[in-house]
Amino acid sequence: MPELPAHLELKRTRVTCKSDAPTDTEPILYSGAYASTGTVNGGLGNFFEDFEIRVNRLENDEIEFDMIGIDAALANAFRRILIAEVPTMAFEKILIANNTSVIQDEVLSHRLGLIPIKVDPRLFEYKSEKDLPNEKNTIVFELHARCEKGYKRKTVESKEMEWLPNGSALPFSSERQDSSSTTSEQKTYTSFSCSQATMPEFSSNPICLTHEHIPIARLGPGQEIELEAHAVKGVGKEHAKWSPVATAWYRMLPEVVLLQDVYGERAKELVQKCPCNVFDMEDFAGDVKAKVSRPRDCTLCRECIRDEDWEQFVALRRKKDHFIFTIESTGALSPQELFAEAVKILEDKTTLHTTSSITSQRSHTHSSKLKLQQAFDMVALRTLALLVLITAMLVMVSEDRPARKDLGIDLGGLGVGLGAGLGLGLGGAGSGSGAGAGARFLGTVFS
């Protein structure tokens, strides 16, 4: 297949950053954009060949990795899902028995709601307004702090909050109790049938707050706070307290190119102009020559091309299909688990959307079915492929192995199941190179 001319390939794959504004920012997604040159733009075959994930840094609460071979729309979908749609547990109801501090009840409740809880939200169910709070949908913490008279001011920290595995200990409001009730058992604000501490999920891993030293309030002598905090499952698009990430962001890979050799005083000036130390100097024939040493550190401040004549020496670009992705977790789940959950959510969205589209289009012509099938291939197959790749990536990360495209774990039934699912059953076996590439990918054995 013929290759694109160099100037068209540059426009297709790079954002060029000039001193006044970037150019060629729009992605070219249409597969027939370069049909006149005999070149196919994109396609599933190219996707499976080009897509790659490289883990650069992995810490307890942060991961940085490169996603190569996707477009900005998909990268941004992951970012938005991580912020707004991956569920966590957060304090929703605060029952205040006593608060004589200077902090108002509403402000205190808001501060408590933003304290992250270290627990796997997948172990809990969503609680609707009609559901009773029980051990499967609610977590209860209590806080009782007091500053005795004659002592200095006391800082109340999150470590003073105590998990109540048996549920609420506060008696239910007397105004709401049935005055004719004769039962001796005191009614509380929860209906736990068993202690959460006896559940196998928490017997060896008790529920706690992510950080111990989060300041909650400052108490003066004689002041006191007594309350219960009830946590439920939710998502960040309902309230930011349920967002599982401190932040999730990405940037396109910078590319710094020297269009001409830069020597002597100009080389020294170029090194001094860059605040990020992207450039270095090397000895060359008794003189010094500028070189690009750390292009990844470029922040696109454009200081190196502020003067007009410098644009003929330095070109600043961004790769449109190469994203440096960073996830900072609040601590409920590890960052690699959060990304895997985001991929699953996107896969569920894609499957639901395409299934409904297929159902509504069954009576259309054979041509319409082929178009629908191609659209499903390009979206759903990419997402499912990402799910497989990222799942394998997480296994390798847990074993401290490098992430590669030729990953190395036997997909077995997973590959067969995905292959069957991607067959689509639309009266055909998949179209052209896309189906072949999918079959080759799903048949890969990780070694």
LUMZA-766364 format. One record per residue (C-alpha): x, y, z; residue in three letters. Coordinates in steps of 0.2 Angstrom, whole numbers, padded with zeros to 4 digits. Example, Ala and Ser with C-alpha at 12.3 -4.5 7.8 and 13.67 -1.06 7.14 Angstrom:
<recs>
<rec px="0062" py="-0022" pz="0039" r="ALA"/>
<rec px="0068" py="-0005" pz="0036" r="SER"/>
</recs>
This chain:
<recs>
<rec px="0000" py="0000" pz="0000" r="MET"/>
<rec px="0007" py="0017" pz="-0005" r="PRO"/>
<rec px="0013" py="0029" pz="0009" r="GLU"/>
<rec px="0007" py="0047" pz="0011" r="LEU"/>
<rec px="0018" py="0061" pz="0005" r="PRO"/>
<rec px="0028" py="0068" pz="0020" r="ALA"/>
<rec px="0019" py="0084" pz="0021" r="HIS"/>
<rec px="0002" py="0075" pz="0022" r="LEU"/>
<rec px="0009" py="0062" pz="0034" r="GLU"/>
<rec px="0015" py="0077" pz="0045" r="LEU"/>
<rec px="-0003" py="0085" pz="0045" r="LYS"/>
<rec px="-0011" py="0068" pz="0049" r="ARG"/>
<rec px="0000" py="0063" pz="0064" r="THR"/>
<rec px="0006" py="0079" pz="0071" r="ARG"/>
<rec px="0000" py="0095" pz="0079" r="VAL"/>
<rec px="0013" py="0109" pz="0074" r="THR"/>
<rec px="0015" py="0122" pz="0087" r="CYS"/>
<rec px="0019" py="0139" pz="0081" r="LYS"/>
<rec px="0024" py="0155" pz="0091" r="SER"/>
<rec px="0007" py="0162" pz="0090" r="ASP"/>
<rec px="-0005" py="0146" pz="0089" r="ALA"/>
<rec px="-0005" py="0128" pz="0085" r="PRO"/>
<rec px="-0010" py="0121" pz="0068" r="THR"/>
<rec px="-0017" py="0105" pz="0062" r="ASP"/>
<rec px="-0026" py="0101" pz="0078" r="THR"/>
<rec px="-0041" py="0092" pz="0070" r="GLU"/>
<rec px="-0040" py="0073" pz="0070" r="PRO"/>
<rec px="-0042" py="0065" pz="0053" r="ILE"/>
<rec px="-0053" py="0050" pz="0057" r="LEU"/>
<rec px="-0062" py="0047" pz="0040" r="TYR"/>
<rec px="-0055" py="0031" pz="0032" r="SER"/>
<rec px="-0057" py="0038" pz="0015" r="GLY"/>
<rec px="-0048" py="0054" pz="0018" r="ALA"/>
<rec px="-0033" py="0050" pz="0007" r="TYR"/>
<rec px="-0042" py="0038" pz="-0005" r="ALA"/>
<rec px="-0035" py="0048" pz="-0020" r="SER"/>
<rec px="-0018" py="0043" pz="-0015" r="THR"/>
<rec px="-0023" py="0024" pz="-0013" r="GLY"/>
<rec px="-0019" py="0025" pz="0005" r="THR"/>
<rec px="-0032" py="0019" pz="0019" r="VAL"/>
<rec px="-0033" py="0031" pz="0034" r="ASN"/>
<rec px="-0034" py="0021" pz="0050" r="GLY"/>
<rec px="-0043" py="0004" pz="0050" r="GLY"/>
<rec px="-0043" py="-0010" pz="0062" r="LEU"/>
<rec px="-0028" py="-0018" pz="0055" r="GLY"/>
<rec px="-0017" py="-0003" pz="0058" r="ASN"/>
<rec px="-0025" py="-0001" pz="0075" r="PHE"/>
<rec px="-0020" py="-0018" pz="0081" r="PHE"/>
<rec px="-0003" py="-0016" pz="0074" r="GLU"/>
<rec px="0000" py="0001" pz="0082" r="ASP"/>
<rec px="-0009" py="0001" pz="0098" r="PHE"/>
<rec px="0003" py="-0001" pz="0113" r="GLU"/>
<rec px="0003" py="0003" pz="0132" r="ILE"/>
<rec px="0019" py="0007" pz="0141" r="ARG"/>
<rec px="0019" py="0009" pz="0160" r="VAL"/>
<rec px="0032" py="0022" pz="0164" r="ASN"/>
<rec px="0029" py="0024" pz="0183" r="ARG"/>
<rec px="0018" py="0015" pz="0196" r="LEU"/>
<rec px="0017" py="0020" pz="0214" r="GLU"/>
<rec px="0004" py="0016" pz="0227" r="ASN"/>
<rec px="-0008" py="0030" pz="0222" r="ASP"/>
<rec px="-0002" py="0035" pz="0205" r="GLU"/>
<rec px="0002" py="0028" pz="0188" r="ILE"/>
<rec px="0009" py="0036" pz="0172" r="GLU"/>
<rec px="0008" py="0026" pz="0156" r="PHE"/>
<rec px="0009" py="0029" pz="0137" r="ASP"/>
<rec px="-0006" py="0025" pz="0127" r="MET"/>
<rec px="-0001" py="0024" pz="0108" r="ILE"/>
<rec px="-0012" py="0022" pz="0093" r="GLY"/>
<rec px="-0028" py="0029" pz="0099" r="ILE"/>
<rec px="-0037" py="0046" pz="0096" r="ASP"/>
<rec px="-0040" py="0060" pz="0108" r="ALA"/>
<rec px="-0059" py="0056" pz="0109" r="ALA"/>
<rec px="-0055" py="0039" pz="0117" r="LEU"/>
<rec px="-0042" py="0046" pz="0128" r="ALA"/>
<rec px="-0054" py="0059" pz="0134" r="ASN"/>
<rec px="-0068" py="0046" pz="0137" r="ALA"/>
<rec px="-0056" py="0037" pz="0149" r="PHE"/>
<rec px="-0052" py="0053" pz="0158" r="ARG"/>
<rec px="-0071" py="0058" pz="0160" r="ARG"/>
<rec px="-0076" py="0040" pz="0166" r="ILE"/>
<rec px="-0062" py="0040" pz="0179" r="LEU"/>
<rec px="-0067" py="0056" pz="0186" r="ILE"/>
<rec px="-0086" py="0054" pz="0185" r="ALA"/>
<rec px="-0092" py="0036" pz="0183" r="GLU"/>
<rec px="-0081" py="0024" pz="0192" r="VAL"/>
<rec px="-0090" py="0022" pz="0209" r="PRO"/>
<rec px="-0083" py="0023" pz="0227" r="THR"/>
<rec px="-0090" py="0024" pz="0244" r="MET"/>
<rec px="-0092" py="0041" pz="0253" r="ALA"/>
<rec px="-0101" py="0049" pz="0268" r="PHE"/>
<rec px="-0118" py="0054" pz="0263" r="GLU"/>
<rec px="-0128" py="0055" pz="0279" r="LYS"/>
<rec px="-0120" py="0064" pz="0295" r="ILE"/>
<rec px="-0130" py="0062" pz="0311" r="LEU"/>
<rec px="-0124" py="0075" pz="0323" r="ILE"/>
<rec px="-0128" py="0072" pz="0341" r="ALA"/>
<rec px="-0118" py="0086" pz="0348" r="ASN"/>
<rec px="-0107" py="0100" pz="0340" r="ASN"/>
<rec px="-0101" py="0114" pz="0351" r="THR"/>
<rec px="-0086" py="0118" pz="0340" r="SER"/>
<rec px="-0085" py="0134" pz="0329" r="VAL"/>
<rec px="-0088" py="0124" pz="0313" r="ILE"/>
<rec px="-0106" py="0124" pz="0308" r="GLN"/>
<rec px="-0115" py="0107" pz="0305" r="ASP"/>
<rec px="-0116" py="0110" pz="0287" r="GLU"/>
<rec px="-0098" py="0114" pz="0284" r="VAL"/>
<rec px="-0093" py="0099" pz="0296" r="LEU"/>
<rec px="-0103" py="0087" pz="0286" r="SER"/>
<rec px="-0096" py="0093" pz="0269" r="HIS"/>
<rec px="-0078" py="0091" pz="0276" r="ARG"/>
<rec px="-0082" py="0073" pz="0282" r="LEU"/>
<rec px="-0090" py="0069" pz="0265" r="GLY"/>
<rec px="-0073" py="0073" pz="0256" r="LEU"/>
<rec px="-0063" py="0061" pz="0267" r="ILE"/>
<rec px="-0059" py="0045" pz="0256" r="PRO"/>
<rec px="-0063" py="0028" pz="0263" r="ILE"/>
<rec px="-0051" py="0014" pz="0260" r="LYS"/>
<rec px="-0063" py="0000" pz="0254" r="VAL"/>
<rec px="-0067" py="-0009" pz="0238" r="ASP"/>
<rec px="-0084" py="-0002" pz="0232" r="PRO"/>
<rec px="-0087" py="-0017" pz="0221" r="ARG"/>
<rec px="-0091" py="-0026" pz="0237" r="LEU"/>
<rec px="-0106" py="-0015" pz="0240" r="PHE"/>
<rec px="-0123" py="-0012" pz="0232" r="GLU"/>
<rec px="-0130" py="0005" pz="0227" r="TYR"/>
<rec px="-0143" py="0011" pz="0240" r="LYS"/>
<rec px="-0159" py="0019" pz="0234" r="SER"/>
<rec px="-0170" py="0031" pz="0244" r="GLU"/>
<rec px="-0182" py="0016" pz="0247" r="LYS"/>
<rec px="-0169" py="0004" pz="0253" r="ASP"/>
<rec px="-0165" py="0002" pz="0271" r="LEU"/>
<rec px="-0147" py="0004" pz="0277" r="PRO"/>
<rec px="-0139" py="-0013" pz="0279" r="ASN"/>
<rec px="-0122" py="-0021" pz="0279" r="GLU"/>
<rec px="-0122" py="-0023" pz="0260" r="LYS"/>
<rec px="-0125" py="-0005" pz="0256" r="ASN"/>
<rec px="-0119" py="0006" pz="0271" r="THR"/>
<rec px="-0103" py="0009" pz="0281" r="ILE"/>
<rec px="-0104" py="0018" pz="0298" r="VAL"/>
<rec px="-0091" py="0027" pz="0306" r="PHE"/>
<rec px="-0092" py="0037" pz="0323" r="GLU"/>
<rec px="-0083" py="0052" pz="0329" r="LEU"/>
<rec px="-0082" py="0057" pz="0348" r="HIS"/>
<rec px="-0069" py="0071" pz="0351" r="ALA"/>
<rec px="-0068" py="0083" pz="0366" r="ARG"/>
<rec px="-0056" py="0096" pz="0372" r="CYS"/>
<rec px="-0056" py="0096" pz="0391" r="GLU"/>
<rec px="-0056" py="0113" pz="0400" r="LYS"/>
<rec px="-0039" py="0119" pz="0405" r="GLY"/>
<rec px="-0031" py="0111" pz="0390" r="TYR"/>
<rec px="-0024" py="0119" pz="0374" r="LYS"/>
<rec px="-0034" py="0119" pz="0357" r="ARG"/>
<rec px="-0036" py="0101" pz="0350" r="LYS"/>
<rec px="-0035" py="0096" pz="0332" r="THR"/>
<rec px="-0047" py="0083" pz="0328" r="VAL"/>
<rec px="-0040" py="0071" pz="0314" r="GLU"/>
<rec px="-0047" py="0058" pz="0303" r="SER"/>
<rec px="-0038" py="0044" pz="0314" r="LYS"/>
<rec px="-0051" py="0047" pz="0328" r="GLU"/>
<rec px="-0065" py="0041" pz="0317" r="MET"/>
<rec px="-0070" py="0023" pz="0322" r="GLU"/>
<rec px="-0078" py="0010" pz="0311" r="TRP"/>
<rec px="-0094" py="0003" pz="0318" r="LEU"/>
<rec px="-0095" py="-0015" pz="0309" r="PRO"/>
<rec px="-0112" py="-0018" pz="0318" r="ASN"/>
<rec px="-0120" py="-0002" pz="0311" r="GLY"/>
<rec px="-0127" py="0013" pz="0320" r="SER"/>
<rec px="-0126" py="0015" pz="0338" r="ALA"/>
<rec px="-0136" py="0031" pz="0340" r="LEU"/>
<rec px="-0154" py="0027" pz="0346" r="PRO"/>
<rec px="-0168" py="0032" pz="0333" r="PHE"/>
<rec px="-0176" py="0049" pz="0335" r="SER"/>
<rec px="-0189" py="0047" pz="0349" r="SER"/>
<rec px="-0201" py="0058" pz="0339" r="GLU"/>
<rec px="-0201" py="0045" pz="0325" r="ARG"/>
<rec px="-0203" py="0030" pz="0336" r="GLN"/>
<rec px="-0220" py="0022" pz="0338" r="ASP"/>
<rec px="-0226" py="0026" pz="0356" r="SER"/>
<rec px="-0236" py="0010" pz="0357" r="SER"/>
<rec px="-0220" py="-0001" pz="0354" r="SER"/>
<rec px="-0216" py="-0013" pz="0368" r="THR"/>
<rec px="-0200" py="-0020" pz="0361" r="THR"/>
<rec px="-0185" py="-0019" pz="0373" r="SER"/>
<rec px="-0173" py="-0019" pz="0358" r="GLU"/>
<rec px="-0167" py="-0001" pz="0355" r="GLN"/>
<rec px="-0170" py="0005" pz="0337" r="LYS"/>
<rec px="-0155" py="0013" pz="0327" r="THR"/>
<rec px="-0153" py="0021" pz="0311" r="TYR"/>
<rec px="-0147" py="0005" pz="0302" r="THR"/>
<rec px="-0153" py="-0012" pz="0300" r="SER"/>
<rec px="-0138" py="-0024" pz="0300" r="PHE"/>
<rec px="-0142" py="-0042" pz="0300" r="SER"/>
<rec px="-0124" py="-0047" pz="0304" r="CYS"/>
<rec px="-0108" py="-0038" pz="0308" r="SER"/>
<rec px="-0097" py="-0032" pz="0294" r="GLN"/>
<rec px="-0082" py="-0038" pz="0304" r="ALA"/>
<rec px="-0088" py="-0056" pz="0302" r="THR"/>
<rec px="-0090" py="-0055" pz="0283" r="MET"/>
<rec px="-0075" py="-0064" pz="0274" r="PRO"/>
<rec px="-0071" py="-0048" pz="0264" r="GLU"/>
<rec px="-0067" py="-0038" pz="0279" r="PHE"/>
<rec px="-0062" py="-0050" pz="0292" r="SER"/>
<rec px="-0044" py="-0049" pz="0288" r="SER"/>
<rec px="-0045" py="-0032" pz="0279" r="ASN"/>
<rec px="-0055" py="-0020" pz="0290" r="PRO"/>
<rec px="-0063" py="-0004" pz="0283" r="ILE"/>
<rec px="-0053" py="0011" pz="0287" r="CYS"/>
<rec px="-0050" py="0029" pz="0281" r="LEU"/>
<rec px="-0037" py="0031" pz="0268" r="THR"/>
<rec px="-0027" py="0044" pz="0277" r="HIS"/>
<rec px="-0025" py="0046" pz="0296" r="GLU"/>
<rec px="-0020" py="0064" pz="0298" r="HIS"/>
<rec px="-0034" py="0074" pz="0288" r="ILE"/>
<rec px="-0039" py="0089" pz="0300" r="PRO"/>
<rec px="-0057" py="0089" pz="0303" r="ILE"/>
<rec px="-0060" py="0103" pz="0316" r="ALA"/>
<rec px="-0051" py="0113" pz="0329" r="ARG"/>
<rec px="-0059" py="0112" pz="0346" r="LEU"/>
<rec px="-0056" py="0125" pz="0360" r="GLY"/>
<rec px="-0057" py="0120" pz="0379" r="PRO"/>
<rec px="-0074" py="0113" pz="0383" r="GLY"/>
<rec px="-0079" py="0110" pz="0365" r="GLN"/>
<rec px="-0085" py="0093" pz="0359" r="GLU"/>
<rec px="-0091" py="0084" pz="0343" r="ILE"/>
<rec px="-0101" py="0068" pz="0343" r="GLU"/>
<rec px="-0108" py="0061" pz="0327" r="LEU"/>
<rec px="-0110" py="0046" pz="0316" r="GLU"/>
<rec px="-0106" py="0046" pz="0297" r="ALA"/>
<rec px="-0115" py="0034" pz="0285" r="HIS"/>
<rec px="-0106" py="0030" pz="0269" r="ALA"/>
<rec px="-0115" py="0024" pz="0253" r="VAL"/>
<rec px="-0110" py="0020" pz="0235" r="LYS"/>
<rec px="-0110" py="0033" pz="0222" r="GLY"/>
<rec px="-0102" py="0041" pz="0207" r="VAL"/>
<rec px="-0093" py="0057" pz="0204" r="GLY"/>
<rec px="-0105" py="0065" pz="0192" r="LYS"/>
<rec px="-0118" py="0065" pz="0206" r="GLU"/>
<rec px="-0105" py="0073" pz="0219" r="HIS"/>
<rec px="-0087" py="0076" pz="0218" r="ALA"/>
<rec px="-0084" py="0066" pz="0235" r="LYS"/>
<rec px="-0088" py="0050" pz="0225" r="TRP"/>
<rec px="-0074" py="0054" pz="0212" r="SER"/>
<rec px="-0061" py="0040" pz="0215" r="PRO"/>
<rec px="-0046" py="0051" pz="0208" r="VAL"/>
<rec px="-0038" py="0066" pz="0214" r="ALA"/>
<rec px="-0035" py="0070" pz="0196" r="THR"/>
<rec px="-0034" py="0060" pz="0179" r="ALA"/>
<rec px="-0026" py="0069" pz="0165" r="TRP"/>
<rec px="-0017" py="0066" pz="0149" r="TYR"/>
<rec px="-0006" py="0076" pz="0137" r="ARG"/>
<rec px="0000" py="0072" pz="0119" r="MET"/>
<rec px="0018" py="0067" pz="0118" r="LEU"/>
<rec px="0030" py="0082" pz="0114" r="PRO"/>
<rec px="0041" py="0081" pz="0099" r="GLU"/>
<rec px="0055" py="0093" pz="0098" r="VAL"/>
<rec px="0065" py="0094" pz="0081" r="VAL"/>
<rec px="0080" py="0104" pz="0076" r="LEU"/>
<rec px="0077" py="0109" pz="0058" r="LEU"/>
<rec px="0095" py="0115" pz="0056" r="GLN"/>
<rec px="0111" py="0112" pz="0066" r="ASP"/>
<rec px="0114" py="0126" pz="0080" r="VAL"/>
<rec px="0132" py="0130" pz="0084" r="TYR"/>
<rec px="0142" py="0141" pz="0096" r="GLY"/>
<rec px="0133" py="0156" pz="0104" r="GLU"/>
<rec px="0116" py="0152" pz="0097" r="ARG"/>
<rec px="0117" py="0134" pz="0104" r="ALA"/>
<rec px="0121" py="0142" pz="0121" r="LYS"/>
<rec px="0107" py="0154" pz="0119" r="GLU"/>
<rec px="0095" py="0140" pz="0115" r="LEU"/>
<rec px="0100" py="0130" pz="0130" r="VAL"/>
<rec px="0097" py="0145" pz="0141" r="GLN"/>
<rec px="0080" py="0150" pz="0133" r="LYS"/>
<rec px="0072" py="0133" pz="0138" r="CYS"/>
<rec px="0065" py="0133" pz="0156" r="PRO"/>
<rec px="0063" py="0114" pz="0156" r="CYS"/>
<rec px="0081" py="0109" pz="0151" r="ASN"/>
<rec px="0075" py="0100" pz="0135" r="VAL"/>
<rec px="0091" py="0105" pz="0126" r="PHE"/>
<rec px="0109" py="0101" pz="0130" r="ASP"/>
<rec px="0126" py="0105" pz="0121" r="MET"/>
<rec px="0139" py="0093" pz="0114" r="GLU"/>
<rec px="0156" py="0096" pz="0108" r="ASP"/>
<rec px="0158" py="0096" pz="0089" r="PHE"/>
<rec px="0174" py="0099" pz="0079" r="ALA"/>
<rec px="0181" py="0111" pz="0092" r="GLY"/>
<rec px="0164" py="0120" pz="0094" r="ASP"/>
<rec px="0148" py="0116" pz="0104" r="VAL"/>
<rec px="0132" py="0110" pz="0095" r="LYS"/>
<rec px="0114" py="0110" pz="0102" r="ALA"/>
<rec px="0105" py="0094" pz="0104" r="LYS"/>
<rec px="0088" py="0088" pz="0110" r="VAL"/>
<rec px="0090" py="0078" pz="0126" r="SER"/>
<rec px="0074" py="0078" pz="0135" r="ARG"/>
<rec px="0059" py="0081" pz="0123" r="PRO"/>
<rec px="0047" py="0072" pz="0134" r="ARG"/>
<rec px="0049" py="0086" pz="0147" r="ASP"/>
<rec px="0044" py="0100" pz="0135" r="CYS"/>
<rec px="0028" py="0109" pz="0142" r="THR"/>
<rec px="0026" py="0119" pz="0125" r="LEU"/>
<rec px="0029" py="0135" pz="0133" r="CYS"/>
<rec px="0037" py="0140" pz="0116" r="ARG"/>
<rec px="0051" py="0151" pz="0124" r="GLU"/>
<rec px="0063" py="0143" pz="0112" r="CYS"/>
<rec px="0053" py="0150" pz="0097" r="ILE"/>
<rec px="0048" py="0167" pz="0104" r="ARG"/>
<rec px="0059" py="0176" pz="0092" r="ASP"/>
<rec px="0054" py="0175" pz="0074" r="GLU"/>
<rec px="0070" py="0169" pz="0067" r="ASP"/>
<rec px="0070" py="0154" pz="0079" r="TRP"/>
<rec px="0056" py="0145" pz="0070" r="GLU"/>
<rec px="0068" py="0141" pz="0056" r="GLN"/>
<rec px="0079" py="0131" pz="0068" r="PHE"/>
<rec px="0067" py="0123" pz="0080" r="VAL"/>
<rec px="0050" py="0114" pz="0077" r="ALA"/>
<rec px="0038" py="0110" pz="0092" r="LEU"/>
<rec px="0025" py="0096" pz="0088" r="ARG"/>
<rec px="0013" py="0084" pz="0097" r="ARG"/>
<rec px="0009" py="0067" pz="0092" r="LYS"/>
<rec px="-0009" py="0065" pz="0089" r="LYS"/>
<rec px="-0010" py="0047" pz="0093" r="ASP"/>
<rec px="0002" py="0046" pz="0108" r="HIS"/>
<rec px="-0005" py="0051" pz="0125" r="PHE"/>
<rec px="0005" py="0052" pz="0142" r="ILE"/>
<rec px="-0009" py="0047" pz="0154" r="PHE"/>
<rec px="-0008" py="0050" pz="0173" r="THR"/>
<rec px="-0020" py="0044" pz="0186" r="ILE"/>
<rec px="-0019" py="0049" pz="0204" r="GLU"/>
<rec px="-0030" py="0039" pz="0215" r="SER"/>
<rec px="-0038" py="0045" pz="0232" r="THR"/>
<rec px="-0034" py="0028" pz="0239" r="GLY"/>
<rec px="-0050" py="0017" pz="0238" r="ALA"/>
<rec px="-0043" py="0007" pz="0223" r="LEU"/>
<rec px="-0026" py="0006" pz="0216" r="SER"/>
<rec px="-0023" py="0017" pz="0200" r="PRO"/>
<rec px="-0022" py="0002" pz="0188" r="GLN"/>
<rec px="-0038" py="-0005" pz="0195" r="GLU"/>
<rec px="-0047" py="0012" pz="0192" r="LEU"/>
<rec px="-0041" py="0012" pz="0174" r="PHE"/>
<rec px="-0047" py="-0006" pz="0171" r="ALA"/>
<rec px="-0064" py="-0001" pz="0179" r="GLU"/>
<rec px="-0065" py="0013" pz="0167" r="ALA"/>
<rec px="-0062" py="0002" pz="0152" r="VAL"/>
<rec px="-0075" py="-0010" pz="0158" r="LYS"/>
<rec px="-0088" py="0005" pz="0159" r="ILE"/>
<rec px="-0083" py="0011" pz="0142" r="LEU"/>
<rec px="-0085" py="-0007" pz="0135" r="GLU"/>
<rec px="-0102" py="-0008" pz="0143" r="ASP"/>
<rec px="-0108" py="0008" pz="0136" r="LYS"/>
<rec px="-0102" py="0003" pz="0118" r="THR"/>
<rec px="-0110" py="-0014" pz="0119" r="THR"/>
<rec px="-0126" py="-0007" pz="0125" r="LEU"/>
<rec px="-0126" py="0007" pz="0112" r="HIS"/>
<rec px="-0122" py="-0005" pz="0097" r="THR"/>
<rec px="-0134" py="-0018" pz="0103" r="THR"/>
<rec px="-0148" py="-0006" pz="0102" r="SER"/>
<rec px="-0142" py="0000" pz="0086" r="SER"/>
<rec px="-0142" py="-0017" pz="0078" r="ILE"/>
<rec px="-0159" py="-0021" pz="0085" r="THR"/>
<rec px="-0167" py="-0005" pz="0077" r="SER"/>
<rec px="-0158" py="-0008" pz="0061" r="GLN"/>
<rec px="-0163" py="-0027" pz="0058" r="ARG"/>
<rec px="-0176" py="-0022" pz="0045" r="SER"/>
<rec px="-0164" py="-0012" pz="0034" r="HIS"/>
<rec px="-0155" py="-0017" pz="0018" r="THR"/>
<rec px="-0140" py="-0028" pz="0017" r="HIS"/>
<rec px="-0130" py="-0012" pz="0013" r="SER"/>
<rec px="-0135" py="-0004" pz="0029" r="SER"/>
<rec px="-0131" py="-0019" pz="0039" r="LYS"/>
<rec px="-0113" py="-0019" pz="0032" r="LEU"/>
<rec px="-0111" py="-0001" pz="0036" r="LYS"/>
<rec px="-0118" py="-0004" pz="0054" r="LEU"/>
<rec px="-0106" py="-0019" pz="0056" r="GLN"/>
<rec px="-0091" py="-0009" pz="0051" r="GLN"/>
<rec px="-0096" py="0005" pz="0063" r="ALA"/>
<rec px="-0098" py="-0008" pz="0077" r="PHE"/>
<rec px="-0081" py="-0016" pz="0072" r="ASP"/>
<rec px="-0072" py="0001" pz="0073" r="MET"/>
<rec px="-0079" py="0006" pz="0090" r="VAL"/>
<rec px="-0084" py="-0010" pz="0100" r="ALA"/>
<rec px="-0069" py="-0020" pz="0094" r="LEU"/>
<rec px="-0057" py="-0006" pz="0099" r="ARG"/>
<rec px="-0064" py="-0005" pz="0116" r="THR"/>
<rec px="-0065" py="-0024" pz="0119" r="LEU"/>
<rec px="-0047" py="-0025" pz="0113" r="ALA"/>
<rec px="-0042" py="-0012" pz="0125" r="LEU"/>
<rec px="-0050" py="-0021" pz="0139" r="LEU"/>
<rec px="-0040" py="-0037" pz="0135" r="VAL"/>
<rec px="-0024" py="-0027" pz="0133" r="LEU"/>
<rec px="-0026" py="-0018" pz="0149" r="ILE"/>
<rec px="-0031" py="-0033" pz="0159" r="THR"/>
<rec px="-0015" py="-0041" pz="0153" r="ALA"/>
<rec px="-0005" py="-0025" pz="0157" r="MET"/>
<rec px="-0011" py="-0026" pz="0175" r="LEU"/>
<rec px="-0006" py="-0044" pz="0177" r="VAL"/>
<rec px="0011" py="-0039" pz="0171" r="MET"/>
<rec px="0013" py="-0024" pz="0182" r="VAL"/>
<rec px="0008" py="-0035" pz="0197" r="SER"/>
<rec px="0023" py="-0046" pz="0192" r="GLU"/>
<rec px="0035" py="-0032" pz="0188" r="ASP"/>
<rec px="0036" py="-0037" pz="0170" r="ARG"/>
<rec px="0037" py="-0024" pz="0156" r="PRO"/>
<rec px="0021" py="-0021" pz="0146" r="ALA"/>
<rec px="0023" py="-0026" pz="0128" r="ARG"/>
<rec px="0011" py="-0029" pz="0114" r="LYS"/>
<rec px="0016" py="-0048" pz="0113" r="ASP"/>
<rec px="0010" py="-0049" pz="0130" r="LEU"/>
<rec px="0011" py="-0067" pz="0136" r="GLY"/>
<rec px="-0003" py="-0075" pz="0145" r="ILE"/>
<rec px="-0014" py="-0088" pz="0137" r="ASP"/>
<rec px="-0031" py="-0079" pz="0134" r="LEU"/>
<rec px="-0039" py="-0096" pz="0132" r="GLY"/>
<rec px="-0058" py="-0095" pz="0134" r="GLY"/>
<rec px="-0057" py="-0076" pz="0135" r="LEU"/>
<rec px="-0051" py="-0075" pz="0117" r="GLY"/>
<rec px="-0064" py="-0087" pz="0111" r="VAL"/>
<rec px="-0078" py="-0078" pz="0120" r="GLY"/>
<rec px="-0073" py="-0061" pz="0113" r="LEU"/>
<rec px="-0070" py="-0069" pz="0096" r="GLY"/>
<rec px="-0088" py="-0076" pz="0096" r="ALA"/>
<rec px="-0095" py="-0059" pz="0103" r="GLY"/>
<rec px="-0086" py="-0050" pz="0089" r="LEU"/>
<rec px="-0093" py="-0061" pz="0075" r="GLY"/>
<rec px="-0108" py="-0050" pz="0077" r="LEU"/>
<rec px="-0120" py="-0062" pz="0068" r="GLY"/>
<rec px="-0126" py="-0049" pz="0056" r="LEU"/>
<rec px="-0128" py="-0062" pz="0042" r="GLY"/>
<rec px="-0109" py="-0061" pz="0038" r="GLY"/>
<rec px="-0092" py="-0066" pz="0046" r="ALA"/>
<rec px="-0085" py="-0048" pz="0047" r="GLY"/>
<rec px="-0078" py="-0037" pz="0034" r="SER"/>
<rec px="-0061" py="-0038" pz="0026" r="GLY"/>
<rec px="-0045" py="-0034" pz="0035" r="SER"/>
<rec px="-0054" py="-0029" pz="0051" r="GLY"/>
<rec px="-0061" py="-0046" pz="0054" r="ALA"/>
<rec px="-0044" py="-0054" pz="0050" r="GLY"/>
<rec px="-0035" py="-0042" pz="0061" r="ALA"/>
<rec px="-0047" py="-0045" pz="0075" r="GLY"/>
<rec px="-0045" py="-0064" pz="0073" r="ALA"/>
<rec px="-0026" py="-0063" pz="0073" r="ARG"/>
<rec px="-0027" py="-0052" pz="0089" r="PHE"/>
<rec px="-0039" py="-0062" pz="0099" r="LEU"/>
<rec px="-0029" py="-0078" pz="0094" r="GLY"/>
<rec px="-0013" py="-0071" pz="0101" r="THR"/>
<rec px="-0005" py="-0081" pz="0115" r="VAL"/>
<rec px="0005" py="-0071" pz="0128" r="PHE"/>
<rec px="0022" py="-0079" pz="0130" r="SER"/>
</recs>
